[in-house]
Amino acid sequence: MTTTVGTAELKAHLSEHLQAVRRGETIIVLDRKEPIAQIVPIGTTHNGLVIRPAKGSIQDVPLLGPCLGSSDVDVLEQLWEERADRF
């Protein structure tokens, strides 16, 4: 099953959408009605996924810059670290 969500909806209900991905769903993320990302369960093939170059430099994105090329990145762990002051 595939679900389409806007960035605001994804941000507001991230935990719920990640639970859906755990159940096997694919999430397509839209920014102003344009598909910009796809969240798929681990182990899912990525047939049809289009990767476009980022606007600007990857170094402009602090969370992604140092991790570029690393396959051992735990995104959820990084989010927890980034948001630790909110809990």
N, C-alpha and C positions, 0 to 999 in steps of 0.2 A: 504494500500500500504506500502511496506517496501523498504527502501533505504539503501544501504551499502556505508559507507564513511570511508576513512582513517583518522587517527588522525590529520594529517596536513590539510587536506581538511576541517574537522570539525572546527578546530581552525581558519582557514582563512575565513570561511563563516558561523560562528556560528549563527548569527542572521537569515540568510536565512534557515538554517536547523531547528532552533527553530520555525520559522513560519510554516514550513512544518509539524512539530509535532502538532502545534496548529490546523492545518487543518485535523489532524487525522492520519498522517503518522507515521510509526515507523522507527527509525534510528538505524541501527546496526553499531557500531564503530569497525573498524579493526585496529590492531597494527601489522604491518608486515604481513598482510593477515590473522591474527588470530582474530576472534571475541572476543572483550574484554568487550563490554558494549552494552546496548540496551536502547534507549531513547524512551519512549512511552508516549502518551497523558495521563493526569491525568484521573483516573477512568478506565483505560484499565486493563483487567486482564493480569497477567504475566505468562500465561501457557507456559511451556517449558523453562522458564528463569532458567539458571544455575548460582548459586552464588558460586564462588570459594574463598578460603582464599587469602588475599593479600600477596604479597611477602614482607617480612619485617614486621614492626609493624605499626599499624594504627596511632600510635603516631608520626611516621615519616612523616605523611601527615598533615601539620599544619591546612589546611582548614577543614579536616574531623575529626581530633582527638577530639576537644572539642564538636563536634556535634553528635558524635556517640550515637545512641539511641534516638535522638530527632526527632519527626515527624513534628515539627514546623519550620524546616529550610527552608529558602527561598534562594535557590542557586543563583538565579539571583541577589538578593540583596547583597549577599556575593561577587559575581563577581564585581559588581559595586563598592563596598567598596574597594576591593583589587586593582582595576584598576583606582580608582579616580584620581590618579596623572597623568594618561595618557590623560585625557580629558581637 
